[in-house]
């Protein structure tokens, strides 16, 4: 634990919070919306596209912010 930097710990904590939020707010409601197993699996799989979109938006905002920060420096 002492070999991890504060940045690595913050990124790990953010990843855990993101996974829990995805599970609670997106995956579980999608899973519970259907009755048959194959429908539940399909809804869970399709919810991964929502996760990918949210991650992509976050990466885009981060890259844009980094670009603006570099331009201002």
N, C-alpha and C positions, 0 to 999 in steps of 0.2 A: 504494500500500500504506500510506503514511503517513496517508491520510485515513480509514482504517478504525479504529474504536475497538476496544478489547480485547473488549467485549461482542460486537461484530459478528464478530470473529475467532473467538471461542469458539462462537458460534452456527453459524458456517460450518463449523468443525471438527466440531461435534456432528452437523451434517447429513451431512457426508462419512462419519463413523464409522457413523451410522445406515444410510446407503445401502449401505455395504460389508457391514455385518452382515446386513442384509436380503438382499443378493445371495448371500452365502456360506451363511447358515444357513437361509434360507427358499426363495429362488427357485431356486437351483441344485439342491438335492435334489428339489424339486417337478418341475423340468424333466427331471431324469435318471430319474424314476420311471416314465416312459412311453416308448413306442416310436414311436408315430405322431406326425407333426408337429402335427396338429390337437389331439391329446391334450396334447402339450407346451405348446402355446399356451394351451389352456384351463386347464391347471394353473398356468401363469404368470399368467394373468388372475385366477384365483381367489385366488392368493397375494397379490394386491393388497388383497383384503379383510382379510387378516391384517395387512398393513402399516397399513391404515387403522385397524384396531382398536387396534394398538399405539400409533399416533400419538394416537388419541382418548383412550386410557388415560393417556398421558403429559400431554396437554393438561388432562385432568380433574384429575390429581394436581397439576399446576402451578397451575391456577385455585383448587383447594381450598386449597393451601398459601398462595397469595396472599390468599385470603379470610381464612384464619385469622391471617395476619400482620397484615392491616389491622385485624381485630377486636381483636387484642392491643395494637395501637399506641395 
